[in-house]
């Protein structure tokens, strides 16, 4: 038997399936945020995506602290010249829905900043007055409408950034310890102490 015959379906299979076979197709749009070059900390994680017909699709992805690190260090690098609106939506989305420890966010951001040759600092000075700079508020408004994100974002660009600053600056400035935990419901950092450390 040659190698071609092992790949060719038998005649009964072809004749039984071909006449009634119909091809169906659909288009599905997905958005992937692809990043290359920056260090990943901690290690990549398995991310599960639900399928339309049940089950899930698993693939390796960046842990959320790395995603936040890449986006926030870019804010530091570009300051008020950035128009990476999606970064502001993603960071705020994570802060509204996820729990974090300050140490994880700080370690990831420090690794990315060092790799890019940049010093990790608080964001406040880099984004101060961004909404009033060179028509940025009007651009933010237009982008939010075009993307249909009015219900997931602050109308005022400076308010959107103020939320991000309140989330990340305590970590990047060192005002909270590595063990501090972010509570998405309270929108606040809480210092954590184990029972054995209470005196």
Backbone as JSON Lines, residues from 0, in Angstrom:
{"i":0,"aa":"X","n":[0.86,-1.18,0.0],"ca":[0.0,0.0,0.0],"c":[0.89,1.23,0.0]}
{"i":1,"aa":"X","n":[0.68,2.14,-0.95],"ca":[1.51,3.34,-0.96],"c":[0.9,4.39,-0.03]}
{"i":2,"aa":"X","n":[1.68,5.45,0.22],"ca":[1.26,6.46,1.19],"c":[0.01,7.21,0.74]}
{"i":3,"aa":"X","n":[-0.21,7.32,-0.56],"ca":[-1.38,8.05,-1.03],"c":[-2.68,7.33,-0.69]}
{"i":4,"aa":"X","n":[-2.68,6.02,-0.73],"ca":[-3.92,5.29,-0.47],"c":[-4.36,5.4,0.99]}
{"i":5,"aa":"X","n":[-3.43,5.65,1.89],"ca":[-3.82,5.79,3.29],"c":[-4.49,7.14,3.55]}
{"i":6,"aa":"X","n":[-4.29,8.12,2.68],"ca":[-4.88,9.43,2.86],"c":[-6.17,9.62,2.07]}
{"i":7,"aa":"X","n":[-6.47,8.69,1.16],"ca":[-7.66,8.81,0.33],"c":[-8.8,8.04,0.98]}
{"i":8,"aa":"X","n":[-9.98,8.68,1.2],"ca":[-11.09,7.94,1.81],"c":[-11.59,6.86,0.86]}
{"i":9,"aa":"X","n":[-12.1,5.77,1.4],"ca":[-12.6,4.69,0.54],"c":[-13.77,5.18,-0.31]}
{"i":10,"aa":"X","n":[-14.02,4.47,-1.41],"ca":[-15.07,4.86,-2.35],"c":[-16.43,4.95,-1.68]}
{"i":11,"aa":"X","n":[-16.76,4.0,-0.81],"ca":[-18.09,4.01,-0.17],"c":[-18.28,5.27,0.69]}
{"i":12,"aa":"X","n":[-17.19,5.76,1.31],"ca":[-17.28,6.96,2.14],"c":[-17.51,8.19,1.27]}
{"i":13,"aa":"X","n":[-16.79,8.27,0.16],"ca":[-16.95,9.42,-0.73],"c":[-18.34,9.46,-1.32]}
{"i":14,"aa":"X","n":[-18.83,8.32,-1.78],"ca":[-20.15,8.32,-2.42],"c":[-21.27,8.51,-1.41]}
{"i":15,"aa":"X","n":[-21.06,8.07,-0.18],"ca":[-22.11,8.21,0.84],"c":[-22.19,9.62,1.4]}
{"i":16,"aa":"X","n":[-21.09,10.36,1.38],"ca":[-21.1,11.67,2.02],"c":[-21.13,12.84,1.04]}
{"i":17,"aa":"X","n":[-20.58,12.68,-0.11],"ca":[-20.45,13.81,-1.02],"c":[-21.77,14.37,-1.53]}
{"i":18,"aa":"X","n":[-22.74,13.56,-1.98],"ca":[-23.96,14.14,-2.55],"c":[-24.75,15.02,-1.58]}
{"i":19,"aa":"X","n":[-24.75,14.7,-0.31],"ca":[-25.55,15.45,0.65],"c":[-24.73,16.47,1.44]}
{"i":20,"aa":"X","n":[-23.5,16.67,1.07],"ca":[-22.64,17.58,1.82],"c":[-22.9,19.01,1.39]}
{"i":21,"aa":"X","n":[-23.07,19.88,2.39],"ca":[-23.21,21.3,2.11],"c":[-22.19,22.04,2.94]}
{"i":22,"aa":"X","n":[-21.66,23.04,2.35],"ca":[-20.66,23.84,3.07],"c":[-21.35,25.06,3.68]}
{"i":23,"aa":"X","n":[-21.08,25.26,4.94],"ca":[-21.59,26.43,5.64],"c":[-20.4,27.22,6.16]}
{"i":24,"aa":"X","n":[-20.54,28.49,6.17],"ca":[-19.46,29.31,6.71],"c":[-20.06,30.52,7.41]}
{"i":25,"aa":"X","n":[-19.27,31.07,8.26],"ca":[-19.69,32.27,8.97],"c":[-18.46,33.11,9.24]}
{"i":26,"aa":"X","n":[-18.68,34.35,9.47],"ca":[-17.57,35.24,9.84],"c":[-17.72,35.63,11.3]}
{"i":27,"aa":"X","n":[-16.66,35.51,12.01],"ca":[-16.63,35.91,13.41],"c":[-15.45,36.85,13.58]}
{"i":28,"aa":"X","n":[-15.71,38.01,14.14],"ca":[-14.65,38.97,14.37],"c":[-14.17,38.84,15.8]}
{"i":29,"aa":"X","n":[-12.87,38.68,15.97],"ca":[-12.28,38.67,17.3],"c":[-11.15,39.67,17.32]}
{"i":30,"aa":"X","n":[-10.88,40.18,18.5],"ca":[-9.76,41.1,18.65],"c":[-8.71,40.46,19.54]}
{"i":31,"aa":"X","n":[-7.51,40.41,19.07],"ca":[-6.4,39.89,19.84],"c":[-5.4,41.01,20.07]}
{"i":32,"aa":"X","n":[-4.91,41.1,21.27],"ca":[-3.88,42.08,21.6],"c":[-2.56,41.31,21.59]}
{"i":33,"aa":"X","n":[-1.79,41.48,20.53],"ca":[-0.54,40.74,20.36],"c":[0.62,41.61,20.82]}
{"i":34,"aa":"X","n":[1.45,41.05,21.67],"ca":[2.59,41.79,22.2],"c":[3.84,40.95,22.01]}
{"i":35,"aa":"X","n":[4.91,41.6,21.63],"ca":[6.18,40.89,21.48],"c":[7.29,41.69,22.14]}
{"i":36,"aa":"X","n":[8.25,40.98,22.67],"ca":[9.45,41.64,23.17],"c":[9.51,41.88,24.65]}
{"i":37,"aa":"X","n":[8.4,42.27,25.28],"ca":[8.42,42.56,26.71],"c":[8.47,41.26,27.52]}
{"i":38,"aa":"X","n":[9.11,41.31,28.69],"ca":[9.14,40.12,29.55],"c":[7.74,39.82,30.09]}
{"i":39,"aa":"X","n":[7.47,38.56,30.3],"ca":[6.18,38.13,30.85],"c":[6.41,37.72,32.3]}
{"i":40,"aa":"X","n":[5.71,38.41,33.21],"ca":[5.81,38.07,34.63],"c":[4.44,38.16,35.26]}
{"i":41,"aa":"X","n":[3.98,37.17,35.99],"ca":[4.57,35.85,36.11],"c":[4.45,35.08,34.8]}
{"i":42,"aa":"X","n":[4.61,33.78,34.83],"ca":[4.6,32.97,33.61],"c":[3.25,33.04,32.88]}
{"i":43,"aa":"X","n":[3.25,32.74,31.57],"ca":[1.98,32.71,30.84],"c":[0.98,31.77,31.51]}
{"i":44,"aa":"X","n":[-0.3,32.1,31.36],"ca":[-1.37,31.32,31.97],"c":[-2.28,30.77,30.88]}
{"i":45,"aa":"X","n":[-2.96,29.68,31.21],"ca":[-3.97,29.16,30.3],"c":[-5.22,30.01,30.45]}
{"i":46,"aa":"X","n":[-5.71,30.49,29.31],"ca":[-6.91,31.32,29.29],"c":[-7.99,30.51,28.58]}
{"i":47,"aa":"X","n":[-9.18,30.45,29.16],"ca":[-10.29,29.7,28.57],"c":[-11.27,30.67,27.92]}
{"i":48,"aa":"X","n":[-11.6,30.41,26.67],"ca":[-12.58,31.21,25.94],"c":[-13.81,30.34,25.69]}
{"i":49,"aa":"X","n":[-15.01,30.81,26.04],"ca":[-16.21,30.01,25.8],"c":[-16.49,29.9,24.3]}
{"i":50,"aa":"X","n":[-16.98,28.72,23.89],"ca":[-17.38,28.52,22.5],"c":[-18.88,28.73,22.37]}
{"i":51,"aa":"X","n":[-19.31,29.11,21.2],"ca":[-20.73,29.38,20.98],"c":[-21.59,28.14,21.17]}
{"i":52,"aa":"X","n":[-21.09,26.97,20.81],"ca":[-21.86,25.74,20.9],"c":[-21.48,24.9,22.11]}
{"i":53,"aa":"X","n":[-20.94,25.53,23.13],"ca":[-20.57,24.81,24.34],"c":[-19.09,24.51,24.38]}
{"i":54,"aa":"X","n":[-18.63,24.21,25.57],"ca":[-17.21,23.92,25.75],"c":[-16.4,25.21,25.75]}
{"i":55,"aa":"X","n":[-15.11,25.03,25.69],"ca":[-14.23,26.19,25.69],"c":[-12.98,25.9,24.89]}
{"i":56,"aa":"X","n":[-12.31,26.96,24.54],"ca":[-11.04,26.89,23.81],"c":[-9.97,27.4,24.76]}
{"i":57,"aa":"X","n":[-8.93,26.61,24.98],"ca":[-7.86,27.0,25.89],"c":[-6.62,27.4,25.1]}
{"i":58,"aa":"X","n":[-6.0,28.48,25.52],"ca":[-4.73,28.88,24.9],"c":[-3.9,29.64,25.93]}
{"i":59,"aa":"X","n":[-2.59,29.67,25.71],"ca":[-1.72,30.39,26.63],"c":[-1.82,31.89,26.36]}
{"i":60,"aa":"X","n":[-1.82,32.65,27.44],"ca":[-1.89,34.1,27.3],"c":[-1.1,34.78,28.39]}
{"i":61,"aa":"X","n":[-0.91,36.07,28.23],"ca":[-0.21,36.85,29.25],"c":[-1.05,36.91,30.51]}
{"i":62,"aa":"X","n":[-0.42,36.81,31.67],"ca":[-1.16,37.06,32.91],"c":[-1.56,38.53,32.96]}
{"i":63,"aa":"X","n":[-2.65,38.82,33.65],"ca":[-3.17,40.19,33.68],"c":[-2.14,41.2,34.2]}
{"i":64,"aa":"X","n":[-1.33,40.88,35.24],"ca":[-0.32,41.87,35.65],"c":[0.62,42.29,34.52]}
{"i":65,"aa":"X","n":[0.96,41.36,33.62],"ca":[1.82,41.71,32.49],"c":[1.08,42.62,31.51]}
{"i":66,"aa":"X","n":[-0.19,42.33,31.26],"ca":[-0.98,43.17,30.35],"c":[-1.04,44.6,30.9]}
{"i":67,"aa":"X","n":[-1.32,44.73,32.19],"ca":[-1.38,46.05,32.82],"c":[-0.02,46.73,32.76]}
{"i":68,"aa":"X","n":[1.05,45.96,33.0],"ca":[2.4,46.53,32.97],"c":[2.72,47.1,31.59]}
{"i":69,"aa":"X","n":[2.46,46.33,30.54],"ca":[2.77,46.8,29.19],"c":[2.01,48.08,28.86]}
{"i":70,"aa":"X","n":[0.74,48.11,29.22],"ca":[-0.09,49.27,28.89],"c":[0.29,50.49,29.74]}
{"i":71,"aa":"X","n":[0.55,50.28,31.02],"ca":[0.85,51.42,31.89],"c":[2.25,51.98,31.65]}
{"i":72,"aa":"X","n":[3.22,51.13,31.34],"ca":[4.56,51.64,31.02],"c":[4.51,52.43,29.7]}
{"i":73,"aa":"X","n":[3.66,52.01,28.78],"ca":[3.48,52.78,27.55],"c":[2.9,54.16,27.86]}
{"i":74,"aa":"X","n":[1.98,54.23,28.83],"ca":[1.45,55.54,29.25],"c":[2.58,56.41,29.78]}
{"i":75,"aa":"X","n":[3.47,55.82,30.58],"ca":[4.62,56.58,31.1],"c":[5.51,57.07,29.97]}
{"i":76,"aa":"X","n":[5.72,56.24,28.99],"ca":[6.62,56.6,27.89],"c":[6.01,57.67,26.98]}
{"i":77,"aa":"X","n":[4.72,57.6,26.73],"ca":[4.1,58.5,25.76],"c":[3.4,59.7,26.39]}
{"i":78,"aa":"X","n":[3.02,59.57,27.66],"ca":[2.36,60.69,28.34],"c":[1.15,61.2,27.59]}
{"i":79,"aa":"X","n":[1.05,62.52,27.46],"ca":[-0.12,63.13,26.84],"c":[-0.07,63.1,25.31]}
{"i":80,"aa":"X","n":[0.93,62.45,24.73],"ca":[0.95,62.31,23.27],"c":[0.28,61.01,22.83]}
{"i":81,"aa":"X","n":[-0.06,60.15,23.77],"ca":[-0.63,58.85,23.43],"c":[-2.08,58.96,22.99]}
{"i":82,"aa":"X","n":[-2.44,58.16,22.0],"ca":[-3.84,58.0,21.63],"c":[-4.22,56.52,21.68]}
{"i":83,"aa":"X","n":[-3.57,55.81,22.58],"ca":[-3.88,54.38,22.75],"c":[-5.07,54.25,23.7]}
{"i":84,"aa":"X","n":[-6.23,54.67,23.23],"ca":[-7.43,54.7,24.05],"c":[-7.75,53.34,24.64]}
{"i":85,"aa":"X","n":[-7.54,52.29,23.86],"ca":[-7.88,50.94,24.32],"c":[-7.14,50.6,25.61]}
{"i":86,"aa":"X","n":[-5.91,51.09,25.76],"ca":[-5.16,50.83,27.0],"c":[-5.89,51.38,28.21]}
{"i":87,"aa":"X","n":[-6.48,52.57,28.07],"ca":[-7.18,53.19,29.2],"c":[-8.45,52.41,29.54]}
{"i":88,"aa":"X","n":[-9.08,51.84,28.53],"ca":[-10.28,51.04,28.76],"c":[-9.91,49.7,29.4]}
{"i":89,"aa":"X","n":[-8.87,49.07,28.89],"ca":[-8.47,47.76,29.41],"c":[-8.02,47.84,30.86]}
{"i":90,"aa":"X","n":[-7.15,48.79,31.17],"ca":[-6.66,48.9,32.56],"c":[-7.82,49.15,33.5]}
{"i":91,"aa":"X","n":[-8.69,50.09,33.15],"ca":[-9.82,50.4,34.03],"c":[-10.77,49.21,34.13]}
{"i":92,"aa":"X","n":[-10.95,48.48,33.04],"ca":[-11.79,47.28,33.07],"c":[-11.26,46.25,34.05]}
{"i":93,"aa":"X","n":[-9.94,46.04,34.05],"ca":[-9.35,45.11,35.01],"c":[-9.52,45.62,36.44]}
{"i":94,"aa":"X","n":[-9.32,46.9,36.65],"ca":[-9.4,47.42,38.02],"c":[-10.82,47.35,38.56]}
{"i":95,"aa":"X","n":[-11.81,47.39,37.7],"ca":[-13.21,47.31,38.14],"c":[-13.67,45.88,38.41]}
{"i":96,"aa":"X","n":[-12.93,44.9,37.91],"ca":[-13.44,43.52,37.98],"c":[-12.5,42.5,38.61]}
{"i":97,"aa":"X","n":[-11.22,42.81,38.79],"ca":[-10.25,41.81,39.22],"c":[-9.61,42.16,40.55]}
{"i":98,"aa":"X","n":[-9.2,41.14,41.29],"ca":[-8.41,41.33,42.5],"c":[-6.93,41.2,42.14]}
{"i":99,"aa":"X","n":[-6.09,41.97,42.81],"ca":[-4.64,41.93,42.56],"c":[-3.9,42.06,43.88]}
{"i":100,"aa":"X","n":[-2.64,41.62,43.87],"ca":[-1.74,42.0,44.95],"c":[-0.78,43.03,44.36]}
{"i":101,"aa":"X","n":[-0.41,43.99,45.19],"ca":[0.47,45.07,44.73],"c":[1.81,44.51,44.26]}
{"i":102,"aa":"X","n":[2.31,43.49,44.93],"ca":[3.59,42.91,44.56],"c":[3.61,42.36,43.15]}
{"i":103,"aa":"X","n":[2.51,41.71,42.74],"ca":[2.44,41.17,41.38],"c":[2.45,42.29,40.34]}
{"i":104,"aa":"X","n":[1.67,43.34,40.58],"ca":[1.63,44.45,39.63],"c":[2.96,45.18,39.56]}
{"i":105,"aa":"X","n":[3.58,45.37,40.74],"ca":[4.87,46.08,40.78],"c":[5.96,45.27,40.09]}
{"i":106,"aa":"X","n":[6.01,43.96,40.34],"ca":[7.05,43.12,39.73],"c":[6.91,43.09,38.21]}
{"i":107,"aa":"X","n":[5.69,42.96,37.72],"ca":[5.47,42.93,36.27],"c":[5.85,44.26,35.64]}
{"i":108,"aa":"X","n":[5.41,45.37,36.25],"ca":[5.7,46.7,35.69],"c":[7.19,47.03,35.76]}
{"i":109,"aa":"X","n":[7.84,46.62,36.84],"ca":[9.28,46.86,36.97],"c":[10.04,46.11,35.88]}
{"i":110,"aa":"X","n":[9.65,44.86,35.61],"ca":[10.31,44.06,34.57],"c":[10.14,44.69,33.19]}
{"i":111,"aa":"X","n":[8.93,45.15,32.88],"ca":[8.67,45.76,31.57],"c":[9.42,47.09,31.45]}
{"i":112,"aa":"X","n":[9.36,47.92,32.49],"ca":[10.05,49.22,32.45],"c":[11.55,49.03,32.28]}
{"i":113,"aa":"X","n":[12.13,48.1,33.02],"ca":[13.57,47.85,32.92],"c":[13.93,47.38,31.51]}
{"i":114,"aa":"X","n":[13.13,46.47,30.96],"ca":[13.37,45.96,29.61],"c":[13.35,47.09,28.57]}
{"i":115,"aa":"X","n":[12.48,48.08,28.78],"ca":[12.36,49.2,27.84],"c":[13.31,50.34,28.17]}
{"i":116,"aa":"X","n":[14.12,50.18,29.21],"ca":[15.07,51.22,29.58],"c":[14.41,52.43,30.19]}
{"i":117,"aa":"X","n":[13.35,52.19,30.94],"ca":[12.55,53.27,31.52],"c":[12.43,53.05,33.01]}
{"i":118,"aa":"X","n":[12.32,54.12,33.78],"ca":[12.17,54.02,35.23],"c":[10.69,53.98,35.58]}
{"i":119,"aa":"X","n":[10.3,53.03,36.41],"ca":[8.91,52.94,36.83],"c":[8.59,54.06,37.81]}
{"i":120,"aa":"X","n":[7.6,54.86,37.48],"ca":[7.2,56.0,38.3],"c":[5.68,56.08,38.35]}
{"i":121,"aa":"X","n":[5.13,56.87,39.28],"ca":[3.69,57.1,39.28],"c":[3.25,57.76,37.98]}
{"i":122,"aa":"X","n":[2.01,57.5,37.6],"ca":[1.48,58.01,36.33],"c":[0.98,59.45,36.38]}
{"i":123,"aa":"X","n":[0.61,59.94,37.56],"ca":[-0.12,61.21,37.68],"c":[0.51,62.35,36.9]}
{"i":124,"aa":"X","n":[1.8,62.57,37.05],"ca":[2.46,63.7,36.37],"c":[2.47,63.53,34.86]}
{"i":125,"aa":"X","n":[2.44,62.3,34.38],"ca":[2.52,62.03,32.95],"c":[1.19,62.25,32.23]}
{"i":126,"aa":"X","n":[0.09,62.18,32.97],"ca":[-1.23,62.32,32.33],"c":[-1.99,63.55,32.81]}
{"i":127,"aa":"X","n":[-1.37,64.38,33.61],"ca":[-2.03,65.56,34.15],"c":[-2.48,66.49,33.02]}
{"i":128,"aa":"X","n":[-3.75,66.84,33.0],"ca":[-4.28,67.75,31.99],"c":[-4.44,67.15,30.61]}
{"i":129,"aa":"X","n":[-4.37,65.84,30.51],"ca":[-4.42,65.17,29.21],"c":[-5.71,65.48,28.46]}
{"i":130,"aa":"X","n":[-6.84,65.49,29.18],"ca":[-8.12,65.73,28.53],"c":[-8.26,67.1,27.9]}
{"i":131,"aa":"X","n":[-7.51,68.06,28.4],"ca":[-7.59,69.43,27.87],"c":[-6.49,69.72,26.85]}
{"i":132,"aa":"X","n":[-5.6,68.77,26.62],"ca":[-4.48,68.99,25.7],"c":[-4.9,68.75,24.25]}
{"i":133,"aa":"X","n":[-4.69,69.74,23.42],"ca":[-4.8,69.64,21.95],"c":[-5.98,68.82,21.45]}
{"i":134,"aa":"X","n":[-7.15,69.07,21.97],"ca":[-8.36,68.41,21.47],"c":[-8.5,66.95,21.83]}
{"i":135,"aa":"X","n":[-7.77,66.49,22.83],"ca":[-7.82,65.07,23.18],"c":[-9.21,64.65,23.66]}
{"i":136,"aa":"X","n":[-9.91,65.52,24.39],"ca":[-11.25,65.16,24.88],"c":[-12.19,64.89,23.71]}
{"i":137,"aa":"X","n":[-12.13,65.71,22.68],"ca":[-13.0,65.51,21.51],"c":[-12.65,64.2,20.81]}
{"i":138,"aa":"X","n":[-11.38,63.87,20.73],"ca":[-10.96,62.6,20.11],"c":[-11.44,61.42,20.95]}
{"i":139,"aa":"X","n":[-11.34,61.55,22.27],"ca":[-11.81,60.5,23.19],"c":[-13.32,60.29,23.0]}
{"i":140,"aa":"X","n":[-14.08,61.39,22.94],"ca":[-15.53,61.3,22.74],"c":[-15.86,60.55,21.45]}
{"i":141,"aa":"X","n":[-15.19,60.92,20.37],"ca":[-15.46,60.31,19.07],"c":[-15.1,58.83,19.09]}
{"i":142,"aa":"X","n":[-13.99,58.48,19.69],"ca":[-13.57,57.08,19.74],"c":[-14.55,56.25,20.57]}
{"i":143,"aa":"X","n":[-14.97,56.76,21.72],"ca":[-15.93,56.04,22.58],"c":[-17.23,55.76,21.82]}
{"i":144,"aa":"X","n":[-17.72,56.74,21.08],"ca":[-18.96,56.55,20.3],"c":[-18.75,55.52,19.2]}
{"i":145,"aa":"X","n":[-17.65,55.65,18.47],"ca":[-17.38,54.74,17.35],"c":[-17.27,53.3,17.83]}
{"i":146,"aa":"X","n":[-16.65,53.09,18.99],"ca":[-16.45,51.74,19.51],"c":[-17.64,51.26,20.36]}
{"i":147,"aa":"X","n":[-18.61,52.11,20.62],"ca":[-19.77,51.73,21.43],"c":[-19.42,51.47,22.88]}
{"i":148,"aa":"X","n":[-18.52,52.28,23.44],"ca":[-18.02,52.05,24.8],"c":[-18.5,53.09,25.81]}
{"i":149,"aa":"X","n":[-19.57,53.79,25.5],"ca":[-20.03,54.84,26.41],"c":[-20.4,54.29,27.78]}
{"i":150,"aa":"X","n":[-20.94,53.08,27.84],"ca":[-21.36,52.52,29.13],"c":[-20.2,51.88,29.9]}
{"i":151,"aa":"X","n":[-19.04,51.74,29.29],"ca":[-17.9,51.1,29.95],"c":[-16.75,52.06,30.24]}
{"i":152,"aa":"X","n":[-16.95,53.33,29.93],"ca":[-15.88,54.31,30.1],"c":[-16.43,55.58,30.73]}
{"i":153,"aa":"X","n":[-15.54,56.37,31.28],"ca":[-15.92,57.69,31.79],"c":[-16.04,58.65,30.61]}
{"i":154,"aa":"X","n":[-17.05,59.51,30.65],"ca":[-17.23,60.49,29.57],"c":[-16.05,61.45,29.5]}
{"i":155,"aa":"X","n":[-15.53,61.83,30.65],"ca":[-14.4,62.76,30.72],"c":[-13.09,61.97,30.72]}
{"i":156,"aa":"X","n":[-12.23,62.25,29.77],"ca":[-10.96,61.54,29.66],"c":[-10.12,61.67,30.93]}
{"i":157,"aa":"X","n":[-10.09,62.86,31.52],"ca":[-9.32,63.04,32.75],"c":[-9.88,62.2,33.89]}
{"i":158,"aa":"X","n":[-11.19,61.99,33.93],"ca":[-11.79,61.11,34.95],"c":[-11.38,59.66,34.73]}
{"i":159,"aa":"X","n":[-11.34,59.24,33.47],"ca":[-10.91,57.87,33.14],"c":[-9.48,57.66,33.64]}
{"i":160,"aa":"X","n":[-8.61,58.62,33.37],"ca":[-7.22,58.5,33.78],"c":[-7.05,58.65,35.29]}
{"i":161,"aa":"X","n":[-7.9,59.46,35.93],"ca":[-7.83,59.6,37.39],"c":[-8.12,58.27,38.08]}
{"i":162,"aa":"X","n":[-9.05,57.5,37.53],"ca":[-9.32,56.17,38.08],"c":[-8.09,55.27,37.98]}
{"i":163,"aa":"X","n":[-7.43,55.31,36.83],"ca":[-6.23,54.49,36.62],"c":[-5.12,54.93,37.56]}
{"i":164,"aa":"X","n":[-4.94,56.23,37.72],"ca":[-3.93,56.76,38.63],"c":[-4.21,56.29,40.06]}
{"i":165,"aa":"X","n":[-5.46,56.34,40.49],"ca":[-5.82,55.91,41.85],"c":[-5.53,54.43,42.05]}
{"i":166,"aa":"X","n":[-5.62,53.65,41.0],"ca":[-5.35,52.21,41.05],"c":[-3.86,51.91,41.05]}
{"i":167,"aa":"X","n":[-3.09,52.51,40.15],"ca":[-1.7,52.12,39.96],"c":[-0.67,52.96,40.73]}
{"i":168,"aa":"X","n":[-0.93,54.23,40.95],"ca":[0.09,55.06,41.59],"c":[0.47,54.62,43.0]}
{"i":169,"aa":"X","n":[-0.45,54.14,43.83],"ca":[-0.01,53.63,45.14],"c":[0.99,52.47,45.01]}
{"i":170,"aa":"X","n":[0.87,51.69,43.95],"ca":[1.8,50.58,43.72],"c":[3.12,51.1,43.17]}
{"i":171,"aa":"X","n":[3.06,51.92,42.14],"ca":[4.27,52.39,41.47],"c":[5.08,53.36,42.32]}
{"i":172,"aa":"X","n":[4.43,54.03,43.26],"ca":[5.15,54.95,44.15],"c":[5.68,54.26,45.39]}
{"i":173,"aa":"X","n":[5.22,53.03,45.65],"ca":[5.64,52.31,46.85],"c":[4.83,52.66,48.09]}
{"i":174,"aa":"X","n":[3.71,53.38,47.92],"ca":[2.88,53.74,49.08],"c":[2.18,52.54,49.7]}
{"i":175,"aa":"X","n":[2.01,51.46,48.93],"ca":[1.44,50.23,49.49],"c":[2.5,49.13,49.41]}
{"i":176,"aa":"X","n":[2.43,48.19,50.33],"ca":[3.4,47.1,50.37],"c":[3.04,46.04,49.34]}
{"i":177,"aa":"X","n":[3.97,45.12,49.11],"ca":[3.72,44.04,48.16],"c":[2.51,43.19,48.54]}
{"i":178,"aa":"X","n":[2.22,43.1,49.82],"ca":[1.1,42.25,50.25],"c":[-0.26,42.95,50.18]}
{"i":179,"aa":"X","n":[-0.28,44.24,49.85],"ca":[-1.56,44.96,49.74],"c":[-2.41,44.33,48.64]}
{"i":180,"aa":"X","n":[-3.71,44.31,48.87],"ca":[-4.64,43.69,47.92],"c":[-5.62,44.71,47.38]}
{"i":181,"aa":"X","n":[-5.87,44.61,46.09],"ca":[-6.84,45.48,45.43],"c":[-8.22,44.84,45.52]}
{"i":182,"aa":"X","n":[-9.19,45.6,46.02],"ca":[-10.58,45.16,46.1],"c":[-11.36,45.88,45.01]}
{"i":183,"aa":"X","n":[-11.8,45.16,43.95],"ca":[-12.5,45.83,42.86],"c":[-13.86,46.39,43.27]}
{"i":184,"aa":"X","n":[-14.48,45.82,44.29],"ca":[-15.78,46.33,44.74],"c":[-15.62,47.65,45.47]}
{"i":185,"aa":"X","n":[-14.62,47.73,46.34],"ca":[-14.37,48.96,47.1],"c":[-13.53,49.95,46.32]}
{"i":186,"aa":"X","n":[-12.89,49.49,45.23],"ca":[-11.97,50.32,44.45],"c":[-10.9,50.92,45.36]}
{"i":187,"aa":"X","n":[-10.27,50.03,46.14],"ca":[-9.27,50.5,47.11],"c":[-8.26,49.4,47.39]}
{"i":188,"aa":"X","n":[-7.06,49.86,47.79],"ca":[-6.01,48.96,48.25],"c":[-6.16,48.76,49.76]}
{"i":189,"aa":"X","n":[-5.99,47.52,50.2],"ca":[-6.05,47.19,51.62],"c":[-4.77,46.45,51.98]}
{"i":190,"aa":"X","n":[-4.11,46.92,53.02],"ca":[-2.91,46.23,53.48],"c":[-3.33,44.91,54.12]}
{"i":191,"aa":"X","n":[-2.68,43.85,53.73],"ca":[-3.02,42.51,54.22],"c":[-1.99,42.06,55.22]}
{"i":192,"aa":"X","n":[-2.48,41.54,56.32],"ca":[-1.59,40.94,57.32],"c":[-2.1,39.56,57.64]}
{"i":193,"aa":"X","n":[-1.2,38.61,57.67],"ca":[-1.62,37.27,58.06],"c":[-1.91,37.26,59.55]}
{"i":194,"aa":"X","n":[-2.67,36.3,60.01],"ca":[-3.05,36.22,61.42],"c":[-1.82,36.15,62.31]}
{"i":195,"aa":"X","n":[-0.81,35.44,61.86],"ca":[0.42,35.31,62.66],"c":[1.2,36.61,62.8]}
{"i":196,"aa":"X","n":[0.92,37.61,61.93],"ca":[1.68,38.86,62.0],"c":[1.0,39.91,62.86]}
{"i":197,"aa":"X","n":[-0.23,39.64,63.34],"ca":[-0.95,40.61,64.17],"c":[-0.35,40.61,65.57]}
{"i":198,"aa":"X","n":[-0.2,41.78,66.12],"ca":[0.33,41.89,67.48],"c":[-0.61,42.71,68.32]}
